[in-house]
């Protein structure tokens, strides 16, 4: 996952023409936030928008595929699809796609917040503590 400084600046300018966006470097790539919502990412100087069942067909219709962070033969991350390059030149259309990706992120956040918490669950056990510190002498011989 790598994103050049020039591409990151380009993406921020592109998104900024629609609405204020901030980025955060992640493992060589970058994530993009509109307000509190993480709606896009960049990897290998390519942009990907967050998708769900409602928005994924539009990306597929444009011939765009899912993000594959571990290479072309690795499993896909179906939550993010490549942004059609034609949108780099069409701010009005980009705005529609961007609003849709932000809405996907907002819905995902709302679903997570509405999940019931596990009640009555047993607390996790912590690792047992050692009563004797290990020494370089080896195991005890029961003296």
TORKEPA-79478 format. One record per atom (N, C-alpha, C): x, y, z; residue number from 0; residue in three letters; atom name; chain. Coordinates in steps of 0.001 Angstrom, whole numbers, always signed. Example, Ala and Ser with C-alpha at 12.3 -4.5 7.8 and 13.67 -1.06 7.14 Angstrom:
ATOM        c1        c2        c3   pos   code   site   unit
ATOM    +13190     -5690     +7800     0    ALA      N      A
ATOM    +12300     -4500     +7800     0    ALA     CA      A
ATOM    +13200     -3300     +7800     0    ALA      C      A
ATOM    +12850     -2250     +7080     1    SER      N      A
ATOM    +13670     -1060     +7140     1    SER     CA      A
ATOM    +12900       +30     +7870     1    SER      C      A
This chain:
ATOM        c1        c2        c3   pos   code   site   unit
ATOM      +853     -1171        +0     0    UNK      N      A
ATOM        +0        +0        +0     0    UNK     CA      A
ATOM      +892     +1224        +0     0    UNK      C      A
ATOM      +917     +1936     -1094     1    UNK      N      A
ATOM     +1745     +3131     -1176     1    UNK     CA      A
ATOM      +984     +4230     -1913     1    UNK      C      A
ATOM     +1188     +5443     -1450     2    UNK      N      A
ATOM      +583     +6604     -2089     2    UNK     CA      A
ATOM     +1647     +7693     -2125     2    UNK      C      A
ATOM     +1883     +8232     -3310     3    UNK      N      A
ATOM     +2871     +9296     -3441     3    UNK     CA      A
ATOM     +2318    +10591     -2851     3    UNK      C      A
ATOM     +3223    +11466     -2462     4    UNK      N      A
ATOM     +2820    +12773     -1919     4    UNK     CA      A
ATOM     +2033    +13563     -2960     4    UNK      C      A
ATOM     +2422    +13448     -4224     5    UNK      N      A
ATOM     +1724    +14170     -5291     5    UNK     CA      A
ATOM      +295    +13660     -5460     5    UNK      C      A
ATOM      +116    +12344     -5395     6    UNK      N      A
ATOM     -1228    +11783     -5559     6    UNK     CA      A
ATOM     -2105    +12154     -4363     6    UNK      C      A
ATOM     -1546    +12135     -3172     7    UNK      N      A
ATOM     -2308    +12516     -1984     7    UNK     CA      A
ATOM     -2780    +13968     -2110     7    UNK      C      A
ATOM     -1908    +14846     -2545     8    UNK      N      A
ATOM     -2286    +16252     -2746     8    UNK     CA      A
ATOM     -3378    +16363     -3812     8    UNK      C      A
ATOM     -3224    +15601     -4906     9    UNK      N      A
ATOM     -4234    +15589     -5968     9    UNK     CA      A
ATOM     -5595    +15153     -5417     9    UNK      C      A
ATOM     -5618    +14063     -4644    10    UNK      N      A
ATOM     -6874    +13545     -4091    10    UNK     CA      A
ATOM     -7520    +14556     -3143    10    UNK      C      A
ATOM     -6722    +15186     -2302    11    UNK      N      A
ATOM     -7273    +16186     -1377    11    UNK     CA      A
ATOM     -7854    +17370     -2139    11    UNK      C      A
ATOM     -7193    +17799     -3202    12    UNK      N      A
ATOM     -7731    +18880     -4031    12    UNK     CA      A
ATOM     -9010    +18442     -4733    12    UNK      C      A
ATOM     -9015    +17219     -5251    13    UNK      N      A
ATOM    -10179    +16686     -5947    13    UNK     CA      A
ATOM    -11388    +16642     -5016    13    UNK      C      A
ATOM    -11228    +16030     -3845    14    UNK      N      A
ATOM    -12327    +15932     -2890    14    UNK     CA      A
ATOM    -12690    +17300     -2314    14    UNK      C      A
ATOM    -11674    +18131     -2089    15    UNK      N      A
ATOM    -11904    +19455     -1523    15    UNK     CA      A
ATOM    -12753    +20342     -2408    15    UNK      C      A
ATOM    -12794    +20068     -3711    16    UNK      N      A
ATOM    -13665    +20823     -4614    16    UNK     CA      A
ATOM    -15130    +20518     -4338    16    UNK      C      A
ATOM    -15392    +19400     -3653    17    UNK      N      A
ATOM    -16764    +19003     -3327    17    UNK     CA      A
ATOM    -17116    +19428     -1908    17    UNK      C      A
ATOM    -16249    +19083      -968    18    UNK      N      A
ATOM    -16455    +19459      +437    18    UNK     CA      A
ATOM    -15150    +19253     +1193    18    UNK      C      A
ATOM    -15038    +19854     +2370    19    UNK      N      A
ATOM    -13791    +19693     +3133    19    UNK     CA      A
ATOM    -13546    +18223     +3510    19    UNK      C      A
ATOM    -12325    +17792     +3308    20    UNK      N      A
ATOM    -11916    +16419     +3562    20    UNK     CA      A
ATOM    -10542    +16464     +4203    20    UNK      C      A
ATOM    -10265    +15513     +5068    21    UNK      N      A
ATOM     -8921    +15384     +5632    21    UNK     CA      A
ATOM     -8435    +13970     +5373    21    UNK      C      A
ATOM     -7136    +13815     +5392    22    UNK      N      A
ATOM     -6571    +12491     +5148    22    UNK     CA      A
ATOM     -5708    +12086     +6321    22    UNK      C      A
ATOM     -5448    +10793     +6357    23    UNK      N      A
ATOM     -4586    +10219     +7384    23    UNK     CA      A
ATOM     -3778     +9105     +6736    23    UNK      C      A
ATOM     -2483     +9170     +6892    24    UNK      N      A
ATOM     -1612     +8134     +6335    24    UNK     CA      A
ATOM     -1842     +6829     +7082    24    UNK      C      A
ATOM     -1897     +5734     +6330    25    UNK      N      A
ATOM     -2094     +4410     +6915    25    UNK     CA      A
ATOM     -1274     +3397     +6143    25    UNK      C      A
ATOM      -273     +2832     +6763    26    UNK      N      A
ATOM      +527     +1766     +6167    26    UNK     CA      A
ATOM     +1018     +2120     +4769    26    UNK      C      A
ATOM     +1407     +3350     +4567    27    UNK      N      A
ATOM     +1898     +3801     +3273    27    UNK     CA      A
ATOM      +810     +4346     +2379    27    UNK      C      A
ATOM      -428     +3994     +2631    28    UNK      N      A
ATOM     -1563     +4510     +1872    28    UNK     CA      A
ATOM     -2166     +5684     +2611    28    UNK      C      A
ATOM     -3410     +5985     +2309    29    UNK      N      A
ATOM     -4094     +7097     +2970    29    UNK     CA      A
ATOM     -5586     +6799     +3056    29    UNK      C      A
ATOM     -6187     +7267     +4138    30    UNK      N      A
ATOM     -7627     +7202     +4308    30    UNK     CA      A
ATOM     -8183     +8611     +4277    30    UNK      C      A
ATOM     -9421     +8765     +3834    31    UNK      N      A
ATOM    -10034    +10083     +3696    31    UNK     CA      A
ATOM    -11304    +10154     +4538    31    UNK      C      A
ATOM    -11444    +11264     +5225    32    UNK      N      A
ATOM    -12567    +11494     +6121    32    UNK     CA      A
ATOM    -13320    +12748     +5694    32    UNK      C      A
ATOM    -14636    +12653     +5709    33    UNK      N      A
ATOM    -15519    +13810     +5563    33    UNK     CA      A
ATOM    -16222    +13917     +6899    33    UNK      C      A
ATOM    -15852    +14903     +7694    34    UNK      N      A
ATOM    -16357    +14956     +9058    34    UNK     CA      A
ATOM    -15818    +13767     +9816    34    UNK      C      A
ATOM    -16710    +13005    +10413    35    UNK      N      A
ATOM    -16284    +11838    +11192    35    UNK     CA      A
ATOM    -16275    +10540    +10386    35    UNK      C      A
ATOM    -16700    +10596     +9111    36    UNK      N      A
ATOM    -16873     +9368     +8340    36    UNK     CA      A
ATOM    -15693     +9069     +7425    36    UNK      C      A
ATOM    -15191     +7857     +7551    37    UNK      N      A
ATOM    -14122     +7337     +6702    37    UNK     CA      A
ATOM    -14793     +6801     +5451    37    UNK      C      A
ATOM    -14650     +7512     +4331    38    UNK      N      A
ATOM    -15412     +7164     +3137    38    UNK     CA      A
ATOM    -14566     +6709     +1950    38    UNK      C      A
ATOM    -13258     +6914     +2011    39    UNK      N      A
ATOM    -12421     +6570      +862    39    UNK     CA      A
ATOM    -11009     +6228     +1325    39    UNK      C      A
ATOM    -10283     +5556      +441    40    UNK      N      A
ATOM     -8874     +5287      +710    40    UNK     CA      A
ATOM     -8110     +5349      -594    40    UNK      C      A
ATOM     -6807     +5506      -461    41    UNK      N      A
ATOM     -5922     +5513     -1619    41    UNK     CA      A
ATOM     -4850     +4460     -1400    41    UNK      C      A
ATOM     -4573     +3711     -2447    42    UNK      N      A
ATOM     -3549     +2668     -2421    42    UNK     CA      A
ATOM     -2926     +2613     -3809    42    UNK      C      A
ATOM     -1618     +2584     -3878    43    UNK      N      A
ATOM      -914     +2553     -5165    43    UNK     CA      A
ATOM     -1417     +3643     -6113    43    UNK      C      A
ATOM     -1596     +4844     -5572    44    UNK      N      A
ATOM     -2047     +6012     -6337    44    UNK     CA      A
ATOM     -3357     +5748     -7082    44    UNK      C      A
ATOM     -4253     +5020     -6415    45    UNK      N      A
ATOM     -5595     +4733     -6924    45    UNK     CA      A
ATOM     -6583     +5027     -5803    45    UNK      C      A
ATOM     -7725     +5626     -6156    46    UNK      N      A
ATOM     -8754     +5946     -5163    46    UNK     CA      A
ATOM     -9827     +4875     -5121    46    UNK      C      A
ATOM    -10293     +4589     -3908    47    UNK      N      A
ATOM    -11364     +3623     -3666    47    UNK     CA      A
ATOM    -12395     +4272     -2755    47    UNK      C      A
ATOM    -13680     +4081     -3084    48    UNK      N      A
ATOM    -14769     +4585     -2247    48    UNK     CA      A
ATOM    -15403     +3438     -1476    48    UNK      C      A
ATOM    -15905     +3758      -301    49    UNK      N      A
ATOM    -16629     +2792      +522    49    UNK     CA      A
ATOM    -17947     +2464      -181    49    UNK      C      A
ATOM    -18293     +1184      -230    50    UNK      N      A
ATOM    -19517      +746      -908    50    UNK     CA      A
ATOM    -20305      -201       -16    50    UNK      C      A
ATOM    -21562      -390      -385    51    UNK      N      A
ATOM    -22406     -1409      +238    51    UNK     CA      A
ATOM    -23271     -2005      -867    51    UNK      C      A
ATOM    -24227     -2805      -494    52    UNK      N      A
ATOM    -25062     -3476     -1497    52    UNK     CA      A
ATOM    -25809     -2483     -2394    52    UNK      C      A
ATOM    -26130     -1309     -1862    53    UNK      N      A
ATOM    -26870      -317     -2641    53    UNK     CA      A
ATOM    -25990      +409     -3660    53    UNK      C      A
ATOM    -24712      +616     -3355    54    UNK      N      A
ATOM    -23853     +1411     -4239    54    UNK     CA      A
ATOM    -22886      +577     -5084    54    UNK      C      A
ATOM    -22626      -657     -4697    55    UNK      N      A
ATOM    -21670     -1504     -5410    55    UNK     CA      A
ATOM    -22031     -1688     -6893    55    UNK      C      A
ATOM    -23322     -1861     -7258    56    UNK      N      A
ATOM    -23653     -2066     -8676    56    UNK     CA      A
ATOM    -23206      -920     -9590    56    UNK      C      A
ATOM    -23212      +313     -9105    57    UNK      N      A
ATOM    -22769     +1435     -9943    57    UNK     CA      A
ATOM    -21288     +1304    -10285    57    UNK      C      A
ATOM    -20496      +845     -9346    58    UNK      N      A
ATOM    -19063      +651     -9593    58    UNK     CA      A
ATOM    -18852      -510    -10571    58    UNK      C      A
ATOM    -19589     -1593    -10364    59    UNK      N      A
ATOM    -19475     -2749    -11252    59    UNK     CA      A
ATOM    -19895     -2377    -12677    59    UNK      C      A
ATOM    -20932     -1554    -12812    60    UNK      N      A
ATOM    -21397     -1130    -14132    60    UNK     CA      A
ATOM    -20331      -317    -14865    60    UNK      C      A
ATOM    -19470      +352    -14124    61    UNK      N      A
ATOM    -18369     +1136    -14707    61    UNK     CA      A
ATOM    -17127      +276    -14945    61    UNK      C      A
ATOM    -17221     -1021    -14601    62    UNK      N      A
ATOM    -16083     -1906    -14777    62    UNK     CA      A
ATOM    -15037     -1799    -13679    62    UNK      C      A
ATOM    -15394     -1177    -12577    63    UNK      N      A
ATOM    -14460     -1002    -11471    63    UNK     CA      A
ATOM    -14519     -2198    -10529    63    UNK      C      A
ATOM    -13388     -2548     -9974    64    UNK      N      A
ATOM    -13314     -3707     -9103    64    UNK     CA      A
ATOM    -13020     -3324     -7667    64    UNK      C      A
ATOM    -13032     -4325     -6794    65    UNK      N      A
ATOM    -12794     -4092     -5378    65    UNK     CA      A
ATOM    -11309     -3880     -5087    65    UNK      C      A
ATOM    -11062     -3313     -3935    66    UNK      N      A
ATOM     -9690     -3093     -3454    66    UNK     CA      A
ATOM     -9074     -4442     -3109    66    UNK      C      A
ATOM     -7873     -4666     -3552    67    UNK      N      A
ATOM     -7119     -5889     -3259    67    UNK     CA      A
ATOM     -5780     -5472     -2640    67    UNK      C      A
ATOM     -5774     -5266     -1324    68    UNK      N      A
ATOM     -4573     -4732      -679    68    UNK     CA      A
ATOM     -3356     -5647      -739    68    UNK      C      A
ATOM     -3554     -6932      -951    69    UNK      N      A
ATOM     -2425     -7861      -960    69    UNK     CA      A
ATOM     -2038     -8297     -2373    69    UNK      C      A
ATOM     -2544     -7619     -3382    70    UNK      N      A
ATOM     -2179     -7926     -4759    70    UNK     CA      A
ATOM     -3344     -8443     -5567    70    UNK      C      A
ATOM     -3170     -8511     -6888    71    UNK      N      A
ATOM     -4273     -8872     -7792    71    UNK     CA      A
ATOM     -4788    -10292     -7618    71    UNK      C      A
ATOM     -3988    -11184     -7087    72    UNK      N      A
ATOM     -4428    -12570     -6923    72    UNK     CA      A
ATOM     -4941    -12866     -5519    72    UNK      C      A
ATOM     -4875    -11885     -4642    73    UNK      N      A
ATOM     -5308    -12063     -3253    73    UNK     CA      A
ATOM     -6810    -11803     -3132    73    UNK      C      A
ATOM     -7397    -12231     -2036    74    UNK      N      A
ATOM     -8822    -11965     -1828    74    UNK     CA      A
ATOM     -9118    -10458     -1833    74    UNK      C      A
ATOM    -10306    -10121     -2300    75    UNK      N      A
ATOM    -10723     -8722     -2392    75    UNK     CA      A
ATOM    -11325     -8247     -1081    75    UNK      C      A
ATOM    -11214     -6946      -861    76    UNK      N      A
ATOM    -11901     -6278      +254    76    UNK     CA      A
ATOM    -13129     -5613      -369    76    UNK      C      A
ATOM    -14256     -6288      -337    77    UNK      N      A
ATOM    -15436     -5836     -1068    77    UNK     CA      A
ATOM    -16102     -4590      -506    77    UNK      C      A
ATOM    -15578     -4038      +568    78    UNK      N      A
ATOM    -16146     -2823     +1142    78    UNK     CA      A
ATOM    -15669     -1556      +459    78    UNK      C      A
ATOM    -14678     -1675      -438    79    UNK      N      A
ATOM    -14133      -515     -1152    79    UNK     CA      A
ATOM    -13940      -879     -2611    79    UNK      C      A
ATOM    -14427        +4     -3507    80    UNK      N      A
ATOM    -14282      -206     -4939    80    UNK     CA      A
ATOM    -13573      +980     -5566    80    UNK      C      A
ATOM    -12842      +687     -6642    81    UNK      N      A
ATOM    -12083     +1720     -7330    81    UNK     CA      A
ATOM    -13008     +2789     -7899    81    UNK      C      A
ATOM    -12602     +4029     -7725    82    UNK      N      A
ATOM    -13346     +5162     -8259    82    UNK     CA      A
ATOM    -13110     +5239     -9767    82    UNK      C      A
ATOM    -14174     +5342    -10576    83    UNK      N      A
ATOM    -13980     +5466    -12025    83    UNK     CA      A
ATOM    -13149     +6709    -12355    83    UNK      C      A
ATOM    -12087     +6556    -13131    84    UNK      N      A
ATOM    -11225     +7700    -13458    84    UNK     CA      A
ATOM    -11944     +8860    -14136    84    UNK      C      A
ATOM    -13036     +8592    -14840    85    UNK      N      A
ATOM    -13771     +9682    -15496    85    UNK     CA      A
ATOM    -14269    +10724    -14496    85    UNK      C      A
ATOM    -14436    +10317    -13223    86    UNK      N      A
ATOM    -14938    +11243    -12209    86    UNK     CA      A
ATOM    -13885    +12262    -11790    86    UNK      C      A
ATOM    -12624    +12017    -12121    87    UNK      N      A
ATOM    -11569    +12981    -11793    87    UNK     CA      A
ATOM    -11776    +14298    -12530    87    UNK      C      A
ATOM    -12501    +14245    -13647    88    UNK      N      A
ATOM    -12718    +15437    -14475    88    UNK     CA      A
ATOM    -14126    +16012    -14344    88    UNK      C      A
ATOM    -15006    +15353    -13610    89    UNK      N      A
ATOM    -16411    +15775    -13525    89    UNK     CA      A
ATOM    -16789    +15995    -12063    89    UNK      C      A
ATOM    -16621    +17223    -11592    90    UNK      N      A
ATOM    -16844    +17533    -10176    90    UNK     CA      A
ATOM    -18288    +17288     -9747    90    UNK      C      A
ATOM    -19250    +17588    -10619    91    UNK      N      A
ATOM    -20660    +17375    -10257    91    UNK     CA      A
ATOM    -20961    +15902    -10042    91    UNK      C      A
ATOM    -20484    +15070    -10965    92    UNK      N      A
ATOM    -20716    +13628    -10839    92    UNK     CA      A
ATOM    -19911    +13062     -9667    92    UNK      C      A
ATOM    -18682    +13537     -9482    93    UNK      N      A
ATOM    -17872    +13125     -8341    93    UNK     CA      A
ATOM    -18612    +13430     -7040    93    UNK      C      A
ATOM    -19249    +14584     -6970    94    UNK      N      A
ATOM    -19980    +14971     -5754    94    UNK     CA      A
ATOM    -21081    +13958     -5436    94    UNK      C      A
ATOM    -21794    +13475     -6452    95    UNK      N      A
ATOM    -22854    +12481     -6225    95    UNK     CA      A
ATOM    -22268    +11174     -5687    95    UNK      C      A
ATOM    -21194    +10706     -6290    96    UNK      N      A
ATOM    -20557     +9458     -5859    96    UNK     CA      A
ATOM    -19958     +9624     -4463    96    UNK      C      A
ATOM    -19391    +10781     -4220    97    UNK      N      A
ATOM    -18776    +11039     -2921    97    UNK     CA      A
ATOM    -19832    +11083     -1821    97    UNK      C      A
ATOM    -20948    +11762     -2077    98    UNK      N      A
ATOM    -22043    +11791     -1085    98    UNK     CA      A
ATOM    -22564    +10385      -813    98    UNK      C      A
ATOM    -22643     +9567     -1850    99    UNK      N      A
ATOM    -23099     +8183     -1668    99    UNK     CA      A
ATOM    -22117     +7397      -789    99    UNK      C      A
ATOM    -20815     +7573     -1006   100    UNK      N      A
ATOM    -19809     +6868      -197   100    UNK     CA      A
ATOM    -19849     +7343     +1254   100    UNK      C      A
ATOM    -20059     +8620     +1456   101    UNK      N      A
ATOM    -20162     +9159     +2822   101    UNK     CA      A
ATOM    -21410     +8602     +3500   101    UNK      C      A
ATOM    -22507     +8482     +2755   102    UNK      N      A
ATOM    -23733     +7907     +3306   102    UNK     CA      A
ATOM    -23520     +6442     +3685   102    UNK      C      A
ATOM    -22767     +5700     +2875   103    UNK      N      A
ATOM    -22451     +4297     +3205   103    UNK     CA      A
ATOM    -21691     +4258     +4529   103    UNK      C      A
ATOM    -20701     +5122     +4667   104    UNK      N      A
ATOM    -19914     +5163     +5904   104    UNK     CA      A
ATOM    -20786     +5524     +7100   104    UNK      C      A
ATOM    -21715     +6466     +6926   105    UNK      N      A
ATOM    -22613     +6862     +8015   105    UNK     CA      A
ATOM    -23536     +5704     +8396   105    UNK      C      A
ATOM    -24056     +4987     +7396   106    UNK      N      A
ATOM    -24925     +3839     +7697   106    UNK     CA      A
ATOM    -24149     +2751     +8429   106    UNK      C      A
ATOM    -22929     +2503     +7996   107    UNK      N      A
ATOM    -22117     +1471     +8654   107    UNK     CA      A
ATOM    -21854     +1848    +10110   107    UNK      C      A
ATOM    -21585     +3114    +10356   108    UNK      N      A
ATOM    -21354     +3582    +11726   108    UNK     CA      A
ATOM    -22624     +3436    +12556   108    UNK      C      A
ATOM    -23762     +3777    +11973   109    UNK      N      A
ATOM    -25039     +3662    +12688   109    UNK     CA      A
ATOM    -25355     +2209    +13012   109    UNK      C      A
ATOM    -25075     +1295    +12079   110    UNK      N      A
ATOM    -25323      -128    +12340   110    UNK     CA      A
ATOM    -24462      -620    +13493   110    UNK      C      A
ATOM    -23210      -222    +13511   111    UNK      N      A
ATOM    -22321      -642    +14595   111    UNK     CA      A
ATOM    -22810      -106    +15931   111    UNK      C      A
ATOM    -23268     +1135    +15939   112    UNK      N      A
ATOM    -23728     +1762    +17187   112    UNK     CA      A
ATOM    -25025     +1134    +17684   112    UNK      C      A
ATOM    -25860      +610    +16768   113    UNK      N      A
ATOM    -27147       +60    +17177   113    UNK     CA      A
ATOM    -27080     -1414    +17561   113    UNK      C      A
ATOM    -25934     -2036    +17358   114    UNK      N      A
ATOM    -25810     -3444    +17738   114    UNK     CA      A
ATOM    -25929     -3577    +19245   114    UNK      C      A
ATOM    -26698     -4561    +19681   115    UNK      N      A
ATOM    -26800     -4741    +21137   115    UNK     CA      A
ATOM    -25471     -5220    +21697   115    UNK      C      A
ATOM    -25164     -4702    +22848   116    UNK      N      A
ATOM    -23947     -5155    +23516   116    UNK     CA      A
ATOM    -24197     -6510    +24121   116    UNK      C      A
ATOM    -23134     -7266    +24222   117    UNK      N      A
ATOM    -23262     -8588    +24843   117    UNK     CA      A
ATOM    -23489     -8391    +26323   117    UNK      C      A
ATOM    -24619     -8876    +26786   118    UNK      N      A
ATOM    -24893     -8797    +28217   118    UNK     CA      A
ATOM    -24852    -10204    +28787   118    UNK      C      A
ATOM    -24479    -10300    +30008   119    UNK      N      A
ATOM    -24426    -11596    +30653   119    UNK     CA      A
ATOM    -23238    -12427    +30215   119    UNK      C      A
ATOM    -22401    -11843    +29417   120    UNK      N      A
ATOM    -21226    -12592    +28969   120    UNK     CA      A
ATOM    -20217    -12670    +30100   120    UNK      C      A
ATOM    -19543    -13758    +30134   121    UNK      N      A
ATOM    -18525    -13921    +31160   121    UNK     CA      A
ATOM    -17324    -13064    +30799   121    UNK      C      A
ATOM    -16709    -12443    +31777   122    UNK      N      A
ATOM    -15527    -11648    +31466   122    UNK     CA      A
ATOM    -14406    -12537    +30945   122    UNK      C      A
ATOM    -13595    -11983    +30119   123    UNK      N      A
ATOM    -12481    -12737    +29574   123    UNK     CA      A
ATOM    -11472    -13015    +30671   123    UNK      C      A
ATOM    -10900    -14180    +30604   124    UNK      N      A
ATOM     -9887    -14551    +31581   124    UNK     CA      A
ATOM     -8566    -13945    +31160   124    UNK      C      A
ATOM     -7855    -13439    +32130   125    UNK      N      A
ATOM     -6527    -12932    +31816   125    UNK     CA      A
ATOM     -5547    -14097    +31883   125    UNK      C      A
ATOM     -4409    -13896    +31316   126    UNK      N      A
ATOM     -3387    -14942    +31323   126    UNK     CA      A
ATOM     -2955    -15207    +32762   126    UNK      C      A
ATOM     -2735    -16469    +33111   127    UNK      N      A
ATOM     -2310    -16766    +34479   127    UNK     CA      A
ATOM      -930    -16168    +34754   127    UNK      C      A
ATOM      -767    -15707    +35983   128    UNK      N      A
ATOM      +531    -15141    +36329   128    UNK     CA      A
ATOM     +1462    -16251    +36778   128    UNK      C      A
ATOM     +2708    -16059    +36576   129    UNK      N      A
ATOM     +3710    -17044    +37004   129    UNK     CA      A
ATOM     +4045    -16766    +38463   129    UNK      C      A
ATOM     +4116    -17824    +39224   130    UNK      N      A
ATOM     +4441    -17665    +40641   130    UNK     CA      A
ATOM     +5940    -17581    +40851   130    UNK      C      A
ATOM     +6693    -18260    +39998   131    UNK      N      A
ATOM     +8147    -18220    +40111   131    UNK     CA      A
ATOM     +8718    -17611    +38844   131    UNK      C      A
ATOM     +9647    -16718    +38997   132    UNK      N      A
ATOM    +10273    -16182    +37787   132    UNK     CA      A
ATOM    +11143    -17250    +37141   132    UNK      C      A
ATOM    +11225    -17212    +35855   133    UNK      N      A
ATOM    +12085    -18150    +35134   133    UNK     CA      A
ATOM    +13538    -17775    +35383   133    UNK      C      A
ATOM    +14335    -18793    +35476   134    UNK      N      A
ATOM    +15770    -18572    +35625   134    UNK     CA      A
ATOM    +16480    -19336    +34528   134    UNK      C      A
ATOM    +17731    -19093    +34409   135    UNK      N      A
ATOM    +18499    -19781    +33372   135    UNK     CA      A
ATOM    +18940    -21162    +33821   135    UNK      C      A
ATOM    +18564    -21582    +35009   136    UNK      N      A
ATOM    +18990    -22892    +35548   136    UNK     CA      A
ATOM    +18192    -24044    +34978   136    UNK      C      A
ATOM    +17058    -23794    +34375   137    UNK      N      A
ATOM    +16240    -24889    +33871   137    UNK     CA      A
ATOM    +15111    -25185    +34846   137    UNK      C      A
ATOM    +14340    -26222    +34582   138    UNK      N      A
ATOM    +13178    -26535    +35419   138    UNK     CA      A
ATOM    +13580    -27013    +36794   138    UNK      C      A
ATOM    +12672    -26827    +37731   139    UNK      N      A
ATOM    +12888    -27274    +39121   139    UNK     CA      A
ATOM    +12873    -28789    +39146   139    UNK      C      A
ATOM    +13631    -29392    +40047   140    UNK      N      A
ATOM    +13691    -30866    +40129   140    UNK     CA      A
ATOM    +12985    -31381    +41364   140    UNK      C      A
ATOM    +12095    -30586    +41902   141    UNK      N      A
ATOM    +11279    -31035    +43031   141    UNK     CA      A
ATOM    +12041    -31227    +44324   141    UNK      C      A
ATOM    +13042    -30439    +44621   142    UNK      N      A
ATOM    +13829    -30595    +45849   142    UNK     CA      A
ATOM    +13093    -30171    +47043   142    UNK      C      A
